[in-house]
């Protein structure tokens, strides 16, 4: 199973996104899609649609 974690509000540097990815990768393949800066709401859906 592959899991996609996305975060467009806190960006890639949000405190929980790395911890979440590290825990999930023990059980599954993980991809993280997040902005390089916080508060870019709506960016991830525009990239994936």
C-alpha positions in Angstrom: 0.0 0.0 0.0 1.2 3.5 -0.8 0.1 6.5 1.4 0.2 10.1 0.3 0.4 12.7 3.1 -0.4 16.3 2.0 -0.2 19.5 3.9 -0.9 22.9 2.3 -1.4 24.9 5.6 1.7 24.2 7.6 4.1 23.3 4.8 6.8 20.6 4.7 8.3 22.0 7.9 5.1 21.6 10.0 6.0 19.8 13.3 3.8 16.8 12.8 4.2 16.0 9.1 7.7 14.4 9.5 6.7 12.5 12.6 3.6 11.1 10.9 5.6 10.1 7.8 8.3 8.4 9.9 5.7 6.3 11.8 3.7 5.3 8.7 6.7 4.3 6.7 7.2 1.4 9.1 4.1 -0.2 7.6 3.8 1.3 4.1 5.4 3.3 1.3 4.9 7.0 2.1 5.0 10.1 -0.1 4.8 13.6 1.3 3.4 16.5 -0.7 3.7 19.8 1.0 4.7 23.4 0.3 8.1 24.8 1.1 6.4 27.6 3.1 3.5 27.8 5.5 0.0 29.1 4.7 -0.4 28.3 1.0 -3.9 26.9 1.5 -5.2 25.2 -1.6 -1.9 24.6 -3.4 -1.8 20.8 -3.1 -5.2 20.2 -4.7 -4.2 22.5 -7.6 -1.1 20.4 -8.2 -2.8 17.1 -8.1 -6.0 17.9 -10.1 
